[in-house]
């Protein structure tokens, strides 16, 4: 599965079976990224897609020295299982 950062539309997105799963974000200044909303089409849920996309978002934040605002409730759940990213929180 390939996840791309669609900067024009502020999405980390993966296309699977002709459908898109994504993490919507917004930049809050030069060094803060707000993870606003995750979406996985109902027929693709339960396959770990949201986790992979969110992980790609956190890796992007780390590689670019960004702090993360975890607006999306799924991000809180993700962080409970992936403690190594908590240091990136704003």
Kinemage of the C-alpha trace (Angstrom):
@kinemage 1
@onewidth
@group {chain A} dominant
@subgroup {mainchain}
@vectorlist {calphas} color= white
{ca unk a 1} P 0.000 0.000 0.000
{ca unk a 2} L 1.376 3.371 -1.017
{ca unk a 3} L 0.536 6.404 1.117
{ca unk a 4} L 1.096 9.813 -0.401
{ca unk a 5} L 1.147 13.269 1.133
{ca unk a 6} L -1.258 15.257 -1.021
{ca unk a 7} L -0.098 18.694 0.131
{ca unk a 8} L -2.509 20.498 -2.195
{ca unk a 9} L -5.490 18.955 -0.393
{ca unk a 10} L -3.824 18.500 3.036
{ca unk a 11} L -4.254 14.725 3.063
{ca unk a 12} L -2.170 11.655 3.693
{ca unk a 13} L -4.025 9.296 1.401
{ca unk a 14} L -3.995 5.681 0.272
{ca unk a 15} L -6.053 4.312 -2.573
{ca unk a 16} L -7.230 0.746 -2.048
{ca unk a 17} L -9.621 -1.115 -4.325
{ca unk a 18} L -10.489 2.168 -6.061
{ca unk a 19} L -11.432 3.868 -2.777
{ca unk a 20} L -9.518 6.385 -0.663
{ca unk a 21} L -8.655 6.213 3.023
{ca unk a 22} L -7.053 9.349 4.402
{ca unk a 23} L -5.858 11.553 7.231
{ca unk a 24} L -6.843 15.207 6.787
{ca unk a 25} L -4.472 17.743 8.309
{ca unk a 26} L -3.867 21.487 8.538
{ca unk a 27} L -0.635 23.347 9.047
{ca unk a 28} L -0.725 25.709 12.023
{ca unk a 29} L 2.258 27.905 11.328
{ca unk a 30} L 5.565 26.578 10.052
{ca unk a 31} L 6.204 23.881 12.629
{ca unk a 32} L 2.823 22.554 13.794
{ca unk a 33} L 0.572 20.074 11.997
{ca unk a 34} L -2.987 19.434 13.168
{ca unk a 35} L -4.295 15.931 12.457
{ca unk a 36} L -7.967 16.770 12.023
{ca unk a 37} L -9.819 13.717 10.737
{ca unk a 38} L -9.259 10.157 9.593
{ca unk a 39} L -11.546 8.373 7.183
{ca unk a 40} L -11.669 4.795 5.953
{ca unk a 41} L -14.511 3.656 3.667
{ca unk a 42} L -16.834 1.291 5.575
{ca unk a 43} L -16.042 -1.703 3.360
{ca unk a 44} L -12.298 -1.323 4.101
{ca unk a 45} L -12.526 -0.877 7.870
{ca unk a 46} L -10.934 -3.356 10.243
{ca unk a 47} L -7.865 -3.889 8.062
{ca unk a 48} L -5.500 -1.495 9.862
{ca unk a 49} L -5.549 1.134 7.116
{ca unk a 50} L -6.158 4.115 9.403
{ca unk a 51} L -3.249 3.033 11.604
{ca unk a 52} L -0.879 2.861 8.624
{ca unk a 53} L -1.967 6.245 7.318
{ca unk a 54} L -1.687 7.905 10.736
{ca unk a 55} L 1.733 6.339 11.214
{ca unk a 56} L 2.794 7.866 7.878
{ca unk a 57} L 1.571 11.240 9.151
{ca unk a 58} L 3.595 10.928 12.349
{ca unk a 59} L 6.691 9.855 10.423
{ca unk a 60} L 6.288 12.918 8.212
{ca unk a 61} L 5.985 15.113 11.315
{ca unk a 62} L 9.105 13.590 12.854
{ca unk a 63} L 11.165 13.870 9.663
{ca unk a 64} L 10.172 17.531 9.291
{ca unk a 65} L 10.524 18.531 12.984
{ca unk a 66} L 6.804 19.259 13.309
{ca unk a 67} L 4.749 19.184 16.476
{ca unk a 68} L 1.362 17.453 16.229
{ca unk a 69} L -2.031 18.623 17.461
{ca unk a 70} L -4.162 15.446 17.831
{ca unk a 71} L -7.628 16.845 17.018
{ca unk a 72} L -8.960 13.579 15.562
{ca unk a 73} L -10.172 11.155 18.274
{ca unk a 74} L -8.554 8.247 16.416
{ca unk a 75} L -5.149 9.866 16.977
{ca unk a 76} L -5.594 9.516 20.756
{ca unk a 77} L -6.386 5.820 20.298
{ca unk a 78} L -3.381 5.421 17.978
{ca unk a 79} L -1.085 7.077 20.541
{ca unk a 80} L -2.281 4.722 23.278
{ca unk a 81} L -0.835 1.888 21.174
{ca unk a 82} L 2.178 3.752 19.760
{ca unk a 83} L 3.827 5.573 22.652
{ca unk a 84} L 6.934 6.438 20.625
{ca unk a 85} L 5.072 9.287 18.906
{ca unk a 86} L 3.858 11.054 22.068
{ca unk a 87} L 6.988 13.216 22.135
{ca unk a 88} L 5.749 14.882 18.932
{ca unk a 89} L 2.602 16.277 20.554
{ca unk a 90} L 2.161 20.005 20.956
